[in-house]
Amino acid sequence: MSVELEFLSSDVLSNMTEEEKMGYILEHVKKNKILVVEESLTHVEESRLIEATMKEVSKKFPGIEVSTLRERGAFGIRERLIKMLGGTTGGLTVIGPSKLIRDIKKEPQKISMLALSESDEEDKKKR
């Protein structure tokens, strides 16, 4: 009946290599956790995360759902400079196992998500 959410400060992932980030995210999502990351993943990081996920898809782990809100204008020179210096530019990323996330709706300034636990899904099938 419960769905576990884990809220991550941008500091958690900031000192990790890209490979370490992908490993950390996949490890937690495989434990049926939905991660809410304080910072947006870059387009490249999202692509690499999806690639890494595809290599691990199985009956037990059908994949992930990812949705990212980026701060407006997050692709300008100022934002790139802030990133290069190790700062954050804002944003939010939600990542979870596809077997729990039933629906994600992304609007320019918000993400809405419907998640069902495995027991909720089993109850639904019995009806």
Backbone atoms as SQL, in Angstrom:
CREATE TABLE atoms (id INTEGER PRIMARY KEY, chain TEXT, resi INTEGER, resn TEXT, atom TEXT, x REAL, y REAL, z REAL);
INSERT INTO atoms VALUES
  (1, 'A', 1, 'MET', 'N', 0.803, -1.202, 0.000),
  (2, 'A', 1, 'MET', 'CA', 0.000, 0.000, 0.000),
  (3, 'A', 1, 'MET', 'C', 0.842, 1.261, 0.000),
  (4, 'A', 2, 'SER', 'N', 2.094, 1.173, 0.368),
  (5, 'A', 2, 'SER', 'CA', 2.895, 2.389, 0.453),
  (6, 'A', 2, 'SER', 'C', 3.865, 2.496, -0.721),
  (7, 'A', 3, 'VAL', 'N', 4.178, 3.723, -1.042),
  (8, 'A', 3, 'VAL', 'CA', 5.169, 4.046, -2.066),
  (9, 'A', 3, 'VAL', 'C', 6.220, 4.896, -1.372),
  (10, 'A', 4, 'GLU', 'N', 7.491, 4.526, -1.506),
  (11, 'A', 4, 'GLU', 'CA', 8.558, 5.259, -0.826),
  (12, 'A', 4, 'GLU', 'C', 9.133, 6.336, -1.743),
  (13, 'A', 5, 'LEU', 'N', 9.142, 7.561, -1.232),
  (14, 'A', 5, 'LEU', 'CA', 9.749, 8.693, -1.929),
  (15, 'A', 5, 'LEU', 'C', 11.048, 9.036, -1.231),
  (16, 'A', 6, 'GLU', 'N', 12.068, 9.338, -2.007),
  (17, 'A', 6, 'GLU', 'CA', 13.342, 9.763, -1.430),
  (18, 'A', 6, 'GLU', 'C', 13.693, 11.116, -2.045),
  (19, 'A', 7, 'PHE', 'N', 13.800, 12.133, -1.208),
  (20, 'A', 7, 'PHE', 'CA', 14.124, 13.478, -1.658),
  (21, 'A', 7, 'PHE', 'C', 15.626, 13.685, -1.518),
  (22, 'A', 8, 'LEU', 'N', 16.271, 14.016, -2.629),
  (23, 'A', 8, 'LEU', 'CA', 17.730, 14.154, -2.634),
  (24, 'A', 8, 'LEU', 'C', 18.152, 15.601, -2.839),
  (25, 'A', 9, 'SER', 'N', 19.005, 16.067, -1.967),
  (26, 'A', 9, 'SER', 'CA', 19.644, 17.362, -2.147),
  (27, 'A', 9, 'SER', 'C', 20.570, 17.263, -3.354),
  (28, 'A', 10, 'SER', 'N', 20.778, 18.355, -4.042),
  (29, 'A', 10, 'SER', 'CA', 21.695, 18.339, -5.192),
  (30, 'A', 10, 'SER', 'C', 23.107, 17.955, -4.757),
  (31, 'A', 11, 'ASP', 'N', 23.424, 18.155, -3.478),
  (32, 'A', 11, 'ASP', 'CA', 24.753, 17.803, -2.959),
  (33, 'A', 11, 'ASP', 'C', 25.039, 16.305, -3.044),
  (34, 'A', 12, 'VAL', 'N', 23.995, 15.483, -2.950),
  (35, 'A', 12, 'VAL', 'CA', 24.181, 14.029, -2.958),
  (36, 'A', 12, 'VAL', 'C', 24.844, 13.575, -4.256),
  (37, 'A', 13, 'LEU', 'N', 24.403, 14.104, -5.385),
  (38, 'A', 13, 'LEU', 'CA', 24.912, 13.665, -6.684),
  (39, 'A', 13, 'LEU', 'C', 26.032, 14.547, -7.236),
  (40, 'A', 14, 'SER', 'N', 26.205, 15.735, -6.686),
  (41, 'A', 14, 'SER', 'CA', 27.125, 16.711, -7.286),
  (42, 'A', 14, 'SER', 'C', 28.583, 16.268, -7.333),
  (43, 'A', 15, 'ASN', 'N', 29.031, 15.482, -6.371),
  (44, 'A', 15, 'ASN', 'CA', 30.438, 15.062, -6.348),
  (45, 'A', 15, 'ASN', 'C', 30.671, 13.705, -7.001),
  (46, 'A', 16, 'MET', 'N', 29.630, 13.176, -7.635),
  (47, 'A', 16, 'MET', 'CA', 29.748, 11.868, -8.281),
  (48, 'A', 16, 'MET', 'C', 30.063, 12.025, -9.760),
  (49, 'A', 17, 'THR', 'N', 30.769, 11.038, -10.295),
  (50, 'A', 17, 'THR', 'CA', 30.969, 10.999, -11.744),
  (51, 'A', 17, 'THR', 'C', 29.628, 10.624, -12.368),
  (52, 'A', 18, 'GLU', 'N', 29.535, 10.795, -13.668),
  (53, 'A', 18, 'GLU', 'CA', 28.291, 10.449, -14.354),
  (54, 'A', 18, 'GLU', 'C', 27.939, 8.974, -14.137),
  (55, 'A', 19, 'GLU', 'N', 28.935, 8.116, -14.211),
  (56, 'A', 19, 'GLU', 'CA', 28.720, 6.679, -14.018),
  (57, 'A', 19, 'GLU', 'C', 28.224, 6.381, -12.598),
  (58, 'A', 20, 'GLU', 'N', 28.803, 7.053, -11.608),
  (59, 'A', 20, 'GLU', 'CA', 28.377, 6.864, -10.221),
  (60, 'A', 20, 'GLU', 'C', 26.934, 7.339, -10.020),
  (61, 'A', 21, 'LYS', 'N', 26.581, 8.473, -10.655),
  (62, 'A', 21, 'LYS', 'CA', 25.208, 8.981, -10.569),
  (63, 'A', 21, 'LYS', 'C', 24.224, 7.956, -11.107),
  (64, 'A', 22, 'MET', 'N', 24.532, 7.423, -12.294),
  (65, 'A', 22, 'MET', 'CA', 23.633, 6.455, -12.917),
  (66, 'A', 22, 'MET', 'C', 23.487, 5.219, -12.024),
  (67, 'A', 23, 'GLY', 'N', 24.598, 4.759, -11.465),
  (68, 'A', 23, 'GLY', 'CA', 24.569, 3.603, -10.568),
  (69, 'A', 23, 'GLY', 'C', 23.740, 3.869, -9.322),
  (70, 'A', 24, 'TYR', 'N', 23.928, 5.034, -8.725),
  (71, 'A', 24, 'TYR', 'CA', 23.195, 5.412, -7.516),
  (72, 'A', 24, 'TYR', 'C', 21.692, 5.447, -7.798),
  (73, 'A', 25, 'ILE', 'N', 21.333, 6.121, -8.887),
  (74, 'A', 25, 'ILE', 'CA', 19.918, 6.258, -9.238),
  (75, 'A', 25, 'ILE', 'C', 19.298, 4.889, -9.493),
  (76, 'A', 26, 'LEU', 'N', 19.941, 4.081, -10.328),
  (77, 'A', 26, 'LEU', 'CA', 19.386, 2.761, -10.654),
  (78, 'A', 26, 'LEU', 'C', 19.293, 1.861, -9.424),
  (79, 'A', 27, 'GLU', 'N', 20.295, 1.916, -8.571),
  (80, 'A', 27, 'GLU', 'CA', 20.283, 1.105, -7.346),
  (81, 'A', 27, 'GLU', 'C', 19.053, 1.418, -6.495),
  (82, 'A', 28, 'HIS', 'N', 18.750, 2.702, -6.343),
  (83, 'A', 28, 'HIS', 'CA', 17.621, 3.102, -5.505),
  (84, 'A', 28, 'HIS', 'C', 16.277, 2.836, -6.185),
  (85, 'A', 29, 'VAL', 'N', 16.200, 3.080, -7.483),
  (86, 'A', 29, 'VAL', 'CA', 14.950, 2.846, -8.200),
  (87, 'A', 29, 'VAL', 'C', 14.625, 1.351, -8.237),
  (88, 'A', 30, 'LYS', 'N', 15.651, 0.509, -8.336),
  (89, 'A', 30, 'LYS', 'CA', 15.430, -0.944, -8.314),
  (90, 'A', 30, 'LYS', 'C', 14.866, -1.408, -6.971),
  (91, 'A', 31, 'LYS', 'N', 15.057, -0.602, -5.932),
  (92, 'A', 31, 'LYS', 'CA', 14.496, -0.907, -4.607),
  (93, 'A', 31, 'LYS', 'C', 13.087, -0.327, -4.466),
  (94, 'A', 32, 'ASN', 'N', 12.484, 0.010, -5.616),
  (95, 'A', 32, 'ASN', 'CA', 11.120, 0.560, -5.680),
  (96, 'A', 32, 'ASN', 'C', 10.974, 1.912, -4.990),
  (97, 'A', 33, 'LYS', 'N', 12.009, 2.724, -5.062),
  (98, 'A', 33, 'LYS', 'CA', 11.947, 4.079, -4.520),
  (99, 'A', 33, 'LYS', 'C', 11.733, 5.060, -5.668),
  (100, 'A', 34, 'ILE', 'N', 10.955, 6.088, -5.393),
  (101, 'A', 34, 'ILE', 'CA', 10.801, 7.189, -6.335),
  (102, 'A', 34, 'ILE', 'C', 11.703, 8.303, -5.830),
  (103, 'A', 35, 'LEU', 'N', 12.643, 8.714, -6.663),
  (104, 'A', 35, 'LEU', 'CA', 13.600, 9.753, -6.285),
  (105, 'A', 35, 'LEU', 'C', 13.119, 11.113, -6.770),
  (106, 'A', 36, 'VAL', 'N', 13.211, 12.092, -5.900),
  (107, 'A', 36, 'VAL', 'CA', 12.943, 13.479, -6.258),
  (108, 'A', 36, 'VAL', 'C', 14.253, 14.216, -6.020),
  (109, 'A', 37, 'VAL', 'N', 14.901, 14.616, -7.113),
  (110, 'A', 37, 'VAL', 'CA', 16.228, 15.227, -7.044),
  (111, 'A', 37, 'VAL', 'C', 16.079, 16.741, -7.153),
  (112, 'A', 38, 'GLU', 'N', 16.754, 17.444, -6.267),
  (113, 'A', 38, 'GLU', 'CA', 16.656, 18.903, -6.172),
  (114, 'A', 38, 'GLU', 'C', 17.103, 19.617, -7.449),
  (115, 'A', 39, 'GLU', 'N', 17.888, 18.975, -8.253),
  (116, 'A', 39, 'GLU', 'CA', 18.432, 19.613, -9.453),
  (117, 'A', 39, 'GLU', 'C', 17.998, 18.839, -10.691),
  (118, 'A', 40, 'SER', 'N', 17.884, 19.532, -11.802),
  (119, 'A', 40, 'SER', 'CA', 17.512, 18.834, -13.030),
  (120, 'A', 40, 'SER', 'C', 18.713, 18.096, -13.613),
  (121, 'A', 41, 'LEU', 'N', 18.442, 16.912, -14.164),
  (122, 'A', 41, 'LEU', 'CA', 19.479, 16.201, -14.910),
  (123, 'A', 41, 'LEU', 'C', 19.623, 16.884, -16.260),
  (124, 'A', 42, 'THR', 'N', 20.814, 16.864, -16.812),
  (125, 'A', 42, 'THR', 'CA', 21.008, 17.418, -18.151),
  (126, 'A', 42, 'THR', 'C', 20.395, 16.458, -19.163),
  (127, 'A', 43, 'HIS', 'N', 20.214, 16.937, -20.394),
  (128, 'A', 43, 'HIS', 'CA', 19.695, 16.067, -21.453),
  (129, 'A', 43, 'HIS', 'C', 20.615, 14.867, -21.646),
  (130, 'A', 44, 'VAL', 'N', 21.910, 15.101, -21.583),
  (131, 'A', 44, 'VAL', 'CA', 22.892, 14.020, -21.759),
  (132, 'A', 44, 'VAL', 'C', 22.766, 13.012, -20.620),
  (133, 'A', 45, 'GLU', 'N', 22.655, 13.500, -19.379),
  (134, 'A', 45, 'GLU', 'CA', 22.518, 12.595, -18.231),
  (135, 'A', 45, 'GLU', 'C', 21.236, 11.766, -18.334),
  (136, 'A', 46, 'GLU', 'N', 20.144, 12.405, -18.754),
  (137, 'A', 46, 'GLU', 'CA', 18.891, 11.669, -18.931),
  (138, 'A', 46, 'GLU', 'C', 19.055, 10.571, -19.975),
  (139, 'A', 47, 'SER', 'N', 19.690, 10.903, -21.085),
  (140, 'A', 47, 'SER', 'CA', 19.912, 9.915, -22.151),
  (141, 'A', 47, 'SER', 'C', 20.761, 8.757, -21.654),
  (142, 'A', 48, 'ARG', 'N', 21.825, 9.065, -20.939),
  (143, 'A', 48, 'ARG', 'CA', 22.704, 8.014, -20.419),
  (144, 'A', 48, 'ARG', 'C', 21.984, 7.156, -19.376),
  (145, 'A', 49, 'LEU', 'N', 21.126, 7.784, -18.581),
  (146, 'A', 49, 'LEU', 'CA', 20.353, 7.034, -17.593),
  (147, 'A', 49, 'LEU', 'C', 19.416, 6.051, -18.296),
  (148, 'A', 50, 'ILE', 'N', 18.777, 6.497, -19.346),
  (149, 'A', 50, 'ILE', 'CA', 17.884, 5.616, -20.104),
  (150, 'A', 50, 'ILE', 'C', 18.680, 4.484, -20.749),
  (151, 'A', 51, 'GLU', 'N', 19.847, 4.799, -21.306),
  (152, 'A', 51, 'GLU', 'CA', 20.708, 3.757, -21.894),
  (153, 'A', 51, 'GLU', 'C', 21.112, 2.727, -20.834),
  (154, 'A', 52, 'ALA', 'N', 21.529, 3.205, -19.663),
  (155, 'A', 52, 'ALA', 'CA', 21.944, 2.301, -18.584),
  (156, 'A', 52, 'ALA', 'C', 20.769, 1.442, -18.123),
  (157, 'A', 53, 'THR', 'N', 19.589, 2.037, -18.085),
  (158, 'A', 53, 'THR', 'CA', 18.391, 1.303, -17.676),
  (159, 'A', 53, 'THR', 'C', 18.065, 0.195, -18.665),
  (160, 'A', 54, 'MET', 'N', 18.157, 0.503, -19.953),
  (161, 'A', 54, 'MET', 'CA', 17.820, -0.483, -20.987),
  (162, 'A', 54, 'MET', 'C', 18.700, -1.729, -20.880),
  (163, 'A', 55, 'LYS', 'N', 19.917, -1.561, -20.428),
  (164, 'A', 55, 'LYS', 'CA', 20.825, -2.701, -20.259),
  (165, 'A', 55, 'LYS', 'C', 20.408, -3.599, -19.093),
  (166, 'A', 56, 'GLU', 'N', 19.610, -3.057, -18.174),
  (167, 'A', 56, 'GLU', 'CA', 19.259, -3.803, -16.965),
  (168, 'A', 56, 'GLU', 'C', 17.797, -4.238, -16.914),
  (169, 'A', 57, 'VAL', 'N', 17.044, -3.959, -17.977),
  (170, 'A', 57, 'VAL', 'CA', 15.627, -4.320, -17.999),
  (171, 'A', 57, 'VAL', 'C', 15.472, -5.836, -17.920),
  (172, 'A', 58, 'SER', 'N', 14.543, -6.264, -17.062),
  (173, 'A', 58, 'SER', 'CA', 14.249, -7.691, -16.888),
  (174, 'A', 58, 'SER', 'C', 12.795, -7.816, -16.428),
  (175, 'A', 59, 'LYS', 'N', 12.363, -9.044, -16.159),
  (176, 'A', 59, 'LYS', 'CA', 10.999, -9.234, -15.641),
  (177, 'A', 59, 'LYS', 'C', 10.829, -8.552, -14.290),
  (178, 'A', 60, 'LYS', 'N', 11.868, -8.587, -13.473),
  (179, 'A', 60, 'LYS', 'CA', 11.797, -7.963, -12.148),
  (180, 'A', 60, 'LYS', 'C', 11.955, -6.444, -12.211),
  (181, 'A', 61, 'PHE', 'N', 12.649, -5.962, -13.222),
  (182, 'A', 61, 'PHE', 'CA', 12.908, -4.519, -13.355),
  (183, 'A', 61, 'PHE', 'C', 12.537, -4.071, -14.771),
  (184, 'A', 62, 'PRO', 'N', 11.273, -3.638, -14.959),
  (185, 'A', 62, 'PRO', 'CA', 10.810, -3.282, -16.301),
  (186, 'A', 62, 'PRO', 'C', 11.285, -1.922, -16.819),
  (187, 'A', 63, 'GLY', 'N', 11.944, -1.145, -15.992),
  (188, 'A', 63, 'GLY', 'CA', 12.459, 0.141, -16.460),
  (189, 'A', 63, 'GLY', 'C', 12.124, 1.282, -15.518),
  (190, 'A', 64, 'ILE', 'N', 12.317, 2.503, -16.024),
  (191, 'A', 64, 'ILE', 'CA', 12.111, 3.700, -15.203),
  (192, 'A', 64, 'ILE', 'C', 11.242, 4.709, -15.940),
  (193, 'A', 65, 'GLU', 'N', 10.751, 5.656, -15.184),
  (194, 'A', 65, 'GLU', 'CA', 10.080, 6.841, -15.713),
  (195, 'A', 65, 'GLU', 'C', 10.882, 8.030, -15.201),
  (196, 'A', 66, 'VAL', 'N', 11.130, 8.993, -16.073),
  (197, 'A', 66, 'VAL', 'CA', 11.908, 10.183, -15.707),
  (198, 'A', 66, 'VAL', 'C', 11.166, 11.418, -16.191),
  (199, 'A', 67, 'SER', 'N', 11.093, 12.420, -15.351),
  (200, 'A', 67, 'SER', 'CA', 10.540, 13.708, -15.757),
  (201, 'A', 67, 'SER', 'C', 11.368, 14.806, -15.094),
  (202, 'A', 68, 'THR', 'N', 11.742, 15.792, -15.885),
  (203, 'A', 68, 'THR', 'CA', 12.615, 16.856, -15.399),
  (204, 'A', 68, 'THR', 'C', 12.000, 18.225, -15.656),
  (205, 'A', 69, 'LEU', 'N', 12.041, 19.063, -14.638),
  (206, 'A', 69, 'LEU', 'CA', 11.695, 20.477, -14.788),
  (207, 'A', 69, 'LEU', 'C', 12.999, 21.249, -14.800),
  (208, 'A', 70, 'ARG', 'N', 13.195, 22.001, -15.832),
  (209, 'A', 70, 'ARG', 'CA', 14.403, 22.820, -15.898),
  (210, 'A', 70, 'ARG', 'C', 14.026, 24.271, -15.642),
  (211, 'A', 71, 'GLU', 'N', 14.915, 24.954, -14.961),
  (212, 'A', 71, 'GLU', 'CA', 14.695, 26.374, -14.722),
  (213, 'A', 71, 'GLU', 'C', 14.694, 27.087, -16.062),
  (214, 'A', 72, 'ARG', 'N', 13.824, 28.042, -16.217),
  (215, 'A', 72, 'ARG', 'CA', 13.768, 28.791, -17.480),
  (216, 'A', 72, 'ARG', 'C', 15.132, 29.377, -17.807),
  (217, 'A', 73, 'GLY', 'N', 15.475, 29.326, -19.063),
  (218, 'A', 73, 'GLY', 'CA', 16.746, 29.887, -19.500),
  (219, 'A', 73, 'GLY', 'C', 17.948, 29.123, -18.986),
  (220, 'A', 74, 'ALA', 'N', 17.767, 27.844, -18.682),
  (221, 'A', 74, 'ALA', 'CA', 18.853, 27.054, -18.089),
  (222, 'A', 74, 'ALA', 'C', 19.935, 26.674, -19.088),
  (223, 'A', 75, 'PHE', 'N', 19.881, 27.234, -20.271),
  (224, 'A', 75, 'PHE', 'CA', 20.874, 26.871, -21.273),
  (225, 'A', 75, 'PHE', 'C', 21.710, 28.075, -21.712),
  (226, 'A', 76, 'GLY', 'N', 21.628, 29.171, -20.965),
  (227, 'A', 76, 'GLY', 'CA', 22.382, 30.361, -21.310),
  (228, 'A', 76, 'GLY', 'C', 23.818, 30.300, -20.812),
  (229, 'A', 77, 'ILE', 'N', 24.592, 31.296, -21.181),
  (230, 'A', 77, 'ILE', 'CA', 26.000, 31.368, -20.793),
  (231, 'A', 77, 'ILE', 'C', 26.135, 31.428, -19.273),
  (232, 'A', 78, 'ARG', 'N', 25.294, 32.218, -18.632),
  (233, 'A', 78, 'ARG', 'CA', 25.355, 32.356, -17.172),
  (234, 'A', 78, 'ARG', 'C', 25.175, 30.993, -16.492),
  (235, 'A', 79, 'GLU', 'N', 24.171, 30.251, -16.941),
  (236, 'A', 79, 'GLU', 'CA', 23.886, 28.952, -16.336),
  (237, 'A', 79, 'GLU', 'C', 25.020, 27.962, -16.579),
  (238, 'A', 80, 'ARG', 'N', 25.593, 27.983, -17.771),
  (239, 'A', 80, 'ARG', 'CA', 26.718, 27.084, -18.074),
  (240, 'A', 80, 'ARG', 'C', 27.922, 27.415, -17.196),
  (241, 'A', 81, 'LEU', 'N', 28.170, 28.705, -16.996),
  (242, 'A', 81, 'LEU', 'CA', 29.281, 29.133, -16.150),
  (243, 'A', 81, 'LEU', 'C', 29.058, 28.674, -14.705),
  (244, 'A', 82, 'ILE', 'N', 27.843, 28.846, -14.213),
  (245, 'A', 82, 'ILE', 'CA', 27.520, 28.408, -12.850),
  (246, 'A', 82, 'ILE', 'C', 27.767, 26.910, -12.711),
  (247, 'A', 83, 'LYS', 'N', 27.322, 26.132, -13.693),
  (248, 'A', 83, 'LYS', 'CA', 27.531, 24.673, -13.679),
  (249, 'A', 83, 'LYS', 'C', 29.015, 24.333, -13.673),
  (250, 'A', 84, 'MET', 'N', 29.803, 25.015, -14.526),
  (251, 'A', 84, 'MET', 'CA', 31.237, 24.739, -14.622),
  (252, 'A', 84, 'MET', 'C', 31.939, 25.007, -13.298),
  (253, 'A', 85, 'LEU', 'N', 31.441, 25.980, -12.563),
  (254, 'A', 85, 'LEU', 'CA', 32.039, 26.333, -11.277),
  (255, 'A', 85, 'LEU', 'C', 31.489, 25.478, -10.133),
  (256, 'A', 86, 'GLY', 'N', 30.630, 24.523, -10.472),
  (257, 'A', 86, 'GLY', 'CA', 30.119, 23.603, -9.460),
  (258, 'A', 86, 'GLY', 'C', 28.839, 24.042, -8.789),
  (259, 'A', 87, 'GLY', 'N', 28.234, 25.102, -9.274),
  (260, 'A', 87, 'GLY', 'CA', 26.987, 25.578, -8.681),
  (261, 'A', 87, 'GLY', 'C', 25.773, 24.915, -9.296),
  (262, 'A', 88, 'THR', 'N', 24.611, 25.221, -8.729),
  (263, 'A', 88, 'THR', 'CA', 23.371, 24.669, -9.261),
  (264, 'A', 88, 'THR', 'C', 22.536, 25.785, -9.865),
  (265, 'A', 89, 'THR', 'N', 21.776, 25.427, -10.874),
  (266, 'A', 89, 'THR', 'CA', 20.942, 26.419, -11.545),
  (267, 'A', 89, 'THR', 'C', 19.468, 26.195, -11.276),
  (268, 'A', 90, 'GLY', 'N', 19.132, 25.223, -10.480),
  (269, 'A', 90, 'GLY', 'CA', 17.736, 24.959, -10.160),
  (270, 'A', 90, 'GLY', 'C', 17.170, 23.824, -10.981),
  (271, 'A', 91, 'GLY', 'N', 15.907, 23.591, -10.781),
  (272, 'A', 91, 'GLY', 'CA', 15.238, 22.514, -11.485),
  (273, 'A', 91, 'GLY', 'C', 14.883, 21.389, -10.535),
  (274, 'A', 92, 'LEU', 'N', 14.281, 20.352, -11.096),
  (275, 'A', 92, 'LEU', 'CA', 13.800, 19.225, -10.313),
  (276, 'A', 92, 'LEU', 'C', 13.700, 18.017, -11.232),
  (277, 'A', 93, 'THR', 'N', 14.068, 16.851, -10.731),
  (278, 'A', 93, 'THR', 'CA', 13.946, 15.618, -11.505),
  (279, 'A', 93, 'THR', 'C', 13.249, 14.567, -10.657),
  (280, 'A', 94, 'VAL', 'N', 12.267, 13.892, -11.256),
  (281, 'A', 94, 'VAL', 'CA', 11.563, 12.795, -10.602),
  (282, 'A', 94, 'VAL', 'C', 11.875, 11.527, -11.386),
  (283, 'A', 95, 'ILE', 'N', 12.355, 10.492, -10.682),
  (284, 'A', 95, 'ILE', 'CA', 12.739, 9.234, -11.317),
  (285, 'A', 95, 'ILE', 'C', 12.157, 8.097, -10.486),
  (286, 'A', 96, 'GLY', 'N', 11.494, 7.162, -11.148),
  (287, 'A', 96, 'GLY', 'CA', 10.937, 6.035, -10.414),
  (288, 'A', 96, 'GLY', 'C', 10.773, 4.815, -11.284),
  (289, 'A', 97, 'PRO', 'N', 10.511, 3.674, -10.654),
  (290, 'A', 97, 'PRO', 'CA', 10.321, 2.436, -11.406),
  (291, 'A', 97, 'PRO', 'C', 9.010, 2.477, -12.192),
  (292, 'A', 98, 'SER', 'N', 9.062, 2.057, -13.444),
  (293, 'A', 98, 'SER', 'CA', 7.868, 2.126, -14.291),
  (294, 'A', 98, 'SER', 'C', 6.742, 1.235, -13.779),
  (295, 'A', 99, 'LYS', 'N', 7.075, 0.213, -12.986),
  (296, 'A', 99, 'LYS', 'CA', 6.013, -0.651, -12.464),
  (297, 'A', 99, 'LYS', 'C', 5.187, 0.033, -11.374),
  (298, 'A', 100, 'LEU', 'N', 5.685, 1.131, -10.813),
  (299, 'A', 100, 'LEU', 'CA', 4.938, 1.870, -9.796),
  (300, 'A', 100, 'LEU', 'C', 4.294, 3.141, -10.338),
  (301, 'A', 101, 'ILE', 'N', 4.924, 3.762, -11.298),
  (302, 'A', 101, 'ILE', 'CA', 4.428, 5.040, -11.811),
  (303, 'A', 101, 'ILE', 'C', 3.429, 4.771, -12.930),
  (304, 'A', 102, 'ARG', 'N', 2.192, 5.175, -12.696),
  (305, 'A', 102, 'ARG', 'CA', 1.131, 4.942, -13.673),
  (306, 'A', 102, 'ARG', 'C', 0.972, 6.104, -14.642),
  (307, 'A', 103, 'ASP', 'N', 1.258, 7.306, -14.179),
  (308, 'A', 103, 'ASP', 'CA', 1.042, 8.468, -15.036),
  (309, 'A', 103, 'ASP', 'C', 1.925, 9.621, -14.571),
  (310, 'A', 104, 'ILE', 'N', 2.551, 10.285, -15.518),
  (311, 'A', 104, 'ILE', 'CA', 3.293, 11.516, -15.231),
  (312, 'A', 104, 'ILE', 'C', 2.826, 12.561, -16.230),
  (313, 'A', 105, 'LYS', 'N', 2.425, 13.707, -15.708),
  (314, 'A', 105, 'LYS', 'CA', 2.040, 14.826, -16.565),
  (315, 'A', 105, 'LYS', 'C', 2.998, 15.964, -16.268),
  (316, 'A', 106, 'LYS', 'N', 3.632, 16.445, -17.309),
  (317, 'A', 106, 'LYS', 'CA', 4.600, 17.525, -17.138),
  (318, 'A', 106, 'LYS', 'C', 4.048, 18.791, -17.769),
  (319, 'A', 107, 'GLU', 'N', 4.048, 19.837, -16.992),
  (320, 'A', 107, 'GLU', 'CA', 3.671, 21.160, -17.467),
  (321, 'A', 107, 'GLU', 'C', 4.897, 22.042, -17.302),
  (322, 'A', 108, 'PRO', 'N', 4.883, 23.236, -17.870),
  (323, 'A', 108, 'PRO', 'CA', 6.097, 24.066, -17.789),
  (324, 'A', 108, 'PRO', 'C', 6.634, 24.293, -16.382),
  (325, 'A', 109, 'GLN', 'N', 5.750, 24.372, -15.381),
  (326, 'A', 109, 'GLN', 'CA', 6.230, 24.684, -14.041),
  (327, 'A', 109, 'GLN', 'C', 5.876, 23.651, -12.981),
  (328, 'A', 110, 'LYS', 'N', 5.353, 22.492, -13.402),
  (329, 'A', 110, 'LYS', 'CA', 5.037, 21.464, -12.409),
  (330, 'A', 110, 'LYS', 'C', 4.992, 20.078, -13.044),
  (331, 'A', 111, 'ILE', 'N', 5.160, 19.081, -12.179),
  (332, 'A', 111, 'ILE', 'CA', 5.051, 17.679, -12.573),
  (333, 'A', 111, 'ILE', 'C', 3.976, 17.056, -11.687),
  (334, 'A', 112, 'SER', 'N', 3.010, 16.377, -12.298),
  (335, 'A', 112, 'SER', 'CA', 2.000, 15.623, -11.555),
  (336, 'A', 112, 'SER', 'C', 2.264, 14.147, -11.799),
  (337, 'A', 113, 'MET', 'N', 2.174, 13.351, -10.744),
  (338, 'A', 113, 'MET', 'CA', 2.487, 11.936, -10.884),
  (339, 'A', 113, 'MET', 'C', 1.483, 11.093, -10.103),
  (340, 'A', 114, 'LEU', 'N', 1.065, 9.984, -10.712),
  (341, 'A', 114, 'LEU', 'CA', 0.234, 9.002, -10.035),
  (342, 'A', 114, 'LEU', 'C', 1.065, 7.742, -9.888),
  (343, 'A', 115, 'ALA', 'N', 1.232, 7.291, -8.658),
  (344, 'A', 115, 'ALA', 'CA', 2.007, 6.073, -8.396),
  (345, 'A', 115, 'ALA', 'C', 1.144, 5.108, -7.599),
  (346, 'A', 116, 'LEU', 'N', 1.239, 3.831, -7.944),
  (347, 'A', 116, 'LEU', 'CA', 0.530, 2.778, -7.226),
  (348, 'A', 116, 'LEU', 'C', 1.537, 1.768, -6.723),
  (349, 'A', 117, 'SER', 'N', 1.353, 1.322, -5.496),
  (350, 'A', 117, 'SER', 'CA', 2.243, 0.286, -4.976),
  (351, 'A', 117, 'SER', 'C', 1.905, -1.039, -5.643),
  (352, 'A', 118, 'GLU', 'N', 2.794, -2.004, -5.527),
  (353, 'A', 118, 'GLU', 'CA', 2.563, -3.318, -6.132),
  (354, 'A', 118, 'GLU', 'C', 1.320, -3.977, -5.548),
  (355, 'A', 119, 'SER', 'N', 1.071, -3.798, -4.252),
  (356, 'A', 119, 'SER', 'CA', -0.113, -4.407, -3.634),
  (357, 'A', 119, 'SER', 'C', -1.394, -3.763, -4.163),
  (358, 'A', 120, 'ASP', 'N', -1.373, -2.454, -4.436),
  (359, 'A', 120, 'ASP', 'CA', -2.527, -1.781, -5.035),
  (360, 'A', 120, 'ASP', 'C', -2.811, -2.360, -6.414),
  (361, 'A', 121, 'GLU', 'N', -1.756, -2.613, -7.162),
  (362, 'A', 121, 'GLU', 'CA', -1.883, -3.162, -8.509),
  (363, 'A', 121, 'GLU', 'C', -2.460, -4.577, -8.459),
  (364, 'A', 122, 'GLU', 'N', -2.009, -5.388, -7.497),
  (365, 'A', 122, 'GLU', 'CA', -2.524, -6.754, -7.343),
  (366, 'A', 122, 'GLU', 'C', -4.002, -6.733, -6.967),
  (367, 'A', 123, 'ASP', 'N', -4.400, -5.821, -6.070),
  (368, 'A', 123, 'ASP', 'CA', -5.807, -5.690, -5.684),
  (369, 'A', 123, 'ASP', 'C', -6.662, -5.326, -6.892),
  (370, 'A', 124, 'LYS', 'N', -6.136, -4.468, -7.736),
  (371, 'A', 124, 'LYS', 'CA', -6.846, -4.026, -8.931),
  (372, 'A', 124, 'LYS', 'C', -7.087, -5.208, -9.883),
  (373, 'A', 125, 'LYS', 'N', -6.099, -6.084, -10.015),
  (374, 'A', 125, 'LYS', 'CA', -6.208, -7.243, -10.904),
  (375, 'A', 125, 'LYS', 'C', -7.226, -8.255, -10.386),
  (376, 'A', 126, 'LYS', 'N', -7.371, -8.359, -9.061),
  (377, 'A', 126, 'LYS', 'CA', -8.299, -9.320, -8.459),
  (378, 'A', 126, 'LYS', 'C', -9.753, -8.938, -8.703),
  (379, 'A', 127, 'ARG', 'N', -10.014, -7.655, -8.894),
  (380, 'A', 127, 'ARG', 'CA', -11.401, -7.173, -9.062),
  (381, 'A', 127, 'ARG', 'C', -11.951, -7.505, -10.399);
